[in-house]
Structures are given as structure tokens and as C-alpha cells.
Amino acid sequence: MKKITYKMKKNLFAVLLTVFMLLFLTSCGEVPERDDFTVSRLVDFKLANYKATQYEFNSVSDFLENDSLEGNMISIVYSGKNGAYAKIVSAHTTNGKGVYYLWRALAKENNALFKSSFTSIPFLMGEYKAQEGNLYMESWFREKWFFYIESDSSEDLETIRIELIDYLENPKVINESVIEL
């Protein structure tokens, strides 16, 4: 009887450790908590030392070529001083399946599909970072929201991520980068 109890405790410990590690590894970035926040609000998002040069709105179903996935998507390209480059993609879908498939599609494009398999809980949350040449990428999804950032500098990528999360927490605050009057 003691052997069975010991094996059960050992297996339970392994399961709990696995769940804890998975949650620790998938400590994804923030997503909007308010119901009235939409991807179109990111048009007002300003980055310090960058200027938005291109906006593109898509449907998630068109991007993934899957009519059963409903949601909206925005892609914003920024240019900065000395030829600096940044891009933000955000999507919001009606269910978690849409953002998960979108996240996996971009992970595949960035050669991070295998890596992203270990940093996600399918259809719930996930996060990955990647680098391809001189381009740095970070992406996360949680529930019905998806975010993807790329930049030509790892420092700028982290700064953009922080500014984006601050904006998601309070989109009515005007970024200091636009106060140049």
C-alpha cells in the first residue's frame, strides 16, 4: 500500500511541476481588459521616436483563409530616426481558437513554430520571442487577443512592448511622444 501512495505522490508532484512550469513559461504580455477596446483604437497609439507610415486592416478569416474564424486585425508599420523600423499587429476574435491559429501562423513564418509549442497552452495563452537576422520579434496571445511586435533592435522591441502595454492599460492617456506643441 505504501508503494502505491508513494507512486501517486510522485506522479502528482510531476504533474503539478509541469503545470507550474508551463504557466511560468507562458507568462504572456497584457491584453485589454475592457470590453469596449477594439483593434481600431490602436490607430491612436503613438510610439516615441517613431512615426506611423502604414495602416492595414484585415479580417482574421481572410488572413488565415478560414471562414469559420471571425475577428478583426490591424497592422501598423512605423519608421524612426536613422531608418529604424517597427511593426505592430493586433487581432481580436470572437473565440480563442482564432487568435491561437493566427499566433501559430506567424510563429511558422518566423521559424518559431517548434519553440512556440512549449510556451503555450493551446487556445488559452502563449508567448514567444524570436530573432531572424537583424529582426527581433515577440508575440503573445491570451483569450481572444493577439499581439505581434517586430523591430530591428532588441532594445526598441522591449520599449515598444512596454509602451504598448501601458497603452492597453489606459488608452485615453496621451503618449508624451505626441506632446510637441
Stockholm file with secondary structure:
# STOCKHOLM 1.0

chainA/1-181         MKKITYKMKKNLFAVLLTVFMLLFLTSCGEVPERDDFTVSRLVDFKLANYKATQYEFNSVSDFLENDSLEGNMISIVYSGKNGAYAKIVSAHTTNGKGVYYLWRALAKENNALFKSSFTSIPFLMGEYKAQEGNLYMESWFREKWFFYIESDSSEDLETIRIELIDYLENPKVINESVIEL
#=GR chainA/1-181 SS CHHHHHHHHHHHHHHHHHHHHHHHHTCCCCCCCSTTCCGGGGGGCCCTTEEEEEEEEEEHHHHHTCTTCCEEEEEEEEEEGGGCEEEEEEEEESSHHHHHHHHHHHHHHTTCHHHHHTSEETTTEEEEEEEETTEEEEEEEETTEEEEEEESCHHHHHHHHHHHHHHHHCTTSCCGGGCCC
#=GC SS_cons         CHHHHHHHHHHHHHHHHHHHHHHHHTCCCCCCCSTTCCGGGGGGCCCTTEEEEEEEEEEHHHHHTCTTCCEEEEEEEEEEGGGCEEEEEEEEESSHHHHHHHHHHHHHHTTCHHHHHTSEETTTEEEEEEEETTEEEEEEEETTEEEEEEESCHHHHHHHHHHHHHHHHCTTSCCGGGCCC
//
